[in-house]
Amino acid sequence: MPADVRQKLFAAISQVLQDPETQAKLASQGLVASPSSSSAEFEAFVKREIPIWKQRTIESGATPT
């Protein structure tokens, strides 16, 4: 992912996950906000998650519309 895109996504997601209202909504679902500490860590997280969600999407039978 291009560095400028990674940085923008990292900043936006970090800001949302620090919002008390967002944290409360996540907590009500049993989740805890755990933002990445750097844009490089965020990119590594995304790279780890892509294959997991790709497989889950395939298994679900979802198709693009």
PyRosetta script that sets phi, psi and omega in degrees:
from pyrosetta import init, pose_from_sequence

init()
pose = pose_from_sequence("MPADVRQKLFAAISQVLQDPETQAKLASQGLVASPSSSSAEFEAFVKREIPIWKQRTIESGATPT")
pose.set_psi(1, 137.9)
pose.set_omega(1, 179.7)
pose.set_phi(2, -59.4)
pose.set_psi(2, 144.2)
pose.set_omega(2, -175.8)
pose.set_phi(3, -57.7)
pose.set_psi(3, -39.4)
pose.set_omega(3, -178.7)
pose.set_phi(4, -68.2)
pose.set_psi(4, -37.0)
pose.set_omega(4, 177.3)
pose.set_phi(5, -67.4)
pose.set_psi(5, -45.9)
pose.set_omega(5, 178.7)
pose.set_phi(6, -57.5)
pose.set_psi(6, -44.6)
pose.set_omega(6, -177.7)
pose.set_phi(7, -66.0)
pose.set_psi(7, -41.0)
pose.set_omega(7, 179.4)
pose.set_phi(8, -65.4)
pose.set_psi(8, -44.4)
pose.set_omega(8, 178.3)
pose.set_phi(9, -63.8)
pose.set_psi(9, -44.9)
pose.set_omega(9, 179.4)
pose.set_phi(10, -58.3)
pose.set_psi(10, -47.1)
pose.set_omega(10, -178.6)
pose.set_phi(11, -64.0)
pose.set_psi(11, -44.6)
pose.set_omega(11, -178.2)
pose.set_phi(12, -65.8)
pose.set_psi(12, -45.7)
pose.set_omega(12, -178.5)
pose.set_phi(13, -67.5)
pose.set_psi(13, -40.3)
pose.set_omega(13, 177.9)
pose.set_phi(14, -60.2)
pose.set_psi(14, -42.9)
pose.set_omega(14, -180.0)
pose.set_phi(15, -62.6)
pose.set_psi(15, -45.2)
pose.set_omega(15, -179.6)
pose.set_phi(16, -64.2)
pose.set_psi(16, -42.9)
pose.set_omega(16, -177.0)
pose.set_phi(17, -71.3)
pose.set_psi(17, -15.6)
pose.set_omega(17, 176.9)
pose.set_phi(18, -89.4)
pose.set_psi(18, -9.0)
pose.set_omega(18, -179.2)
pose.set_phi(19, -70.8)
pose.set_psi(19, 126.0)
pose.set_omega(19, -179.2)
pose.set_phi(20, -56.7)
pose.set_psi(20, -37.0)
pose.set_omega(20, 179.5)
pose.set_phi(21, -66.0)
pose.set_psi(21, -42.6)
pose.set_omega(21, 177.5)
pose.set_phi(22, -63.2)
pose.set_psi(22, -44.7)
pose.set_omega(22, 179.0)
pose.set_phi(23, -60.5)
pose.set_psi(23, -39.9)
pose.set_omega(23, 179.1)
pose.set_phi(24, -65.7)
pose.set_psi(24, -42.1)
pose.set_omega(24, 178.8)
pose.set_phi(25, -63.4)
pose.set_psi(25, -42.5)
pose.set_omega(25, 178.1)
pose.set_phi(26, -64.3)
pose.set_psi(26, -44.1)
pose.set_omega(26, -179.8)
pose.set_phi(27, -61.1)
pose.set_psi(27, -35.5)
pose.set_omega(27, 179.9)
pose.set_phi(28, -66.4)
pose.set_psi(28, -16.5)
pose.set_omega(28, 177.9)
pose.set_phi(29, -105.0)
pose.set_psi(29, 10.4)
pose.set_omega(29, 178.9)
pose.set_phi(30, 79.3)
pose.set_psi(30, 19.9)
pose.set_omega(30, -178.2)
pose.set_phi(31, -111.3)
pose.set_psi(31, 155.0)
pose.set_omega(31, 177.7)
pose.set_phi(32, -124.0)
pose.set_psi(32, 128.8)
pose.set_omega(32, 177.2)
pose.set_phi(33, -67.7)
pose.set_psi(33, 128.3)
pose.set_omega(33, -179.7)
pose.set_phi(34, -138.9)
pose.set_psi(34, 74.8)
pose.set_omega(34, -176.5)
pose.set_phi(35, -67.0)
pose.set_psi(35, 152.6)
pose.set_omega(35, 175.8)
pose.set_phi(36, -65.2)
pose.set_psi(36, 154.0)
pose.set_omega(36, -178.9)
pose.set_phi(37, -91.0)
pose.set_psi(37, -9.7)
pose.set_omega(37, 178.9)
pose.set_phi(38, -154.3)
pose.set_psi(38, 163.4)
pose.set_omega(38, 178.7)
pose.set_phi(39, -67.3)
pose.set_psi(39, -30.6)
pose.set_omega(39, 177.2)
pose.set_phi(40, -67.4)
pose.set_psi(40, -40.8)
pose.set_omega(40, 177.0)
pose.set_phi(41, -64.6)
pose.set_psi(41, -39.9)
pose.set_omega(41, 177.3)
pose.set_phi(42, -60.3)
pose.set_psi(42, -46.0)
pose.set_omega(42, 179.8)
pose.set_phi(43, -61.7)
pose.set_psi(43, -41.0)
pose.set_omega(43, 178.2)
pose.set_phi(44, -62.6)
pose.set_psi(44, -40.5)
pose.set_omega(44, 177.6)
pose.set_phi(45, -60.4)
pose.set_psi(45, -47.6)
pose.set_omega(45, -179.6)
pose.set_phi(46, -60.5)
pose.set_psi(46, -44.1)
pose.set_omega(46, 180.0)
pose.set_phi(47, -62.1)
pose.set_psi(47, -35.4)
pose.set_omega(47, 177.5)
pose.set_phi(48, -71.4)
pose.set_psi(48, -35.6)
pose.set_omega(48, -175.0)
pose.set_phi(49, -78.1)
pose.set_psi(49, -31.7)
pose.set_omega(49, -175.5)
pose.set_phi(50, -54.1)
pose.set_psi(50, -51.0)
pose.set_omega(50, -178.9)
pose.set_phi(51, -64.4)
pose.set_psi(51, -33.3)
pose.set_omega(51, 179.7)
pose.set_phi(52, -63.6)
pose.set_psi(52, -50.2)
pose.set_omega(52, -177.2)
pose.set_phi(53, -74.3)
pose.set_psi(53, -27.2)
pose.set_omega(53, 174.5)
pose.set_phi(54, -63.0)
pose.set_psi(54, -46.7)
pose.set_omega(54, -179.9)
pose.set_phi(55, -64.4)
pose.set_psi(55, -42.4)
pose.set_omega(55, 178.9)
pose.set_phi(56, -63.7)
pose.set_psi(56, -35.9)
pose.set_omega(56, 178.2)
pose.set_phi(57, -66.7)
pose.set_psi(57, -44.1)
pose.set_omega(57, 178.2)
pose.set_phi(58, -60.7)
pose.set_psi(58, -47.5)
pose.set_omega(58, -178.7)
pose.set_phi(59, -63.0)
pose.set_psi(59, -30.5)
pose.set_omega(59, -178.9)
pose.set_phi(60, -75.5)
pose.set_psi(60, -18.6)
pose.set_omega(60, -178.2)
pose.set_phi(61, 83.6)
pose.set_psi(61, 6.6)
pose.set_omega(61, 179.5)
pose.set_phi(62, -62.5)
pose.set_psi(62, 143.6)
pose.set_omega(62, 177.8)
pose.set_phi(63, -131.4)
pose.set_psi(63, 152.3)
pose.set_omega(63, 177.3)
pose.set_phi(64, -68.4)
pose.set_psi(64, 147.7)
pose.set_omega(64, 179.5)
pose.set_phi(65, -100.2)
pose.dump_pdb("model.pdb")
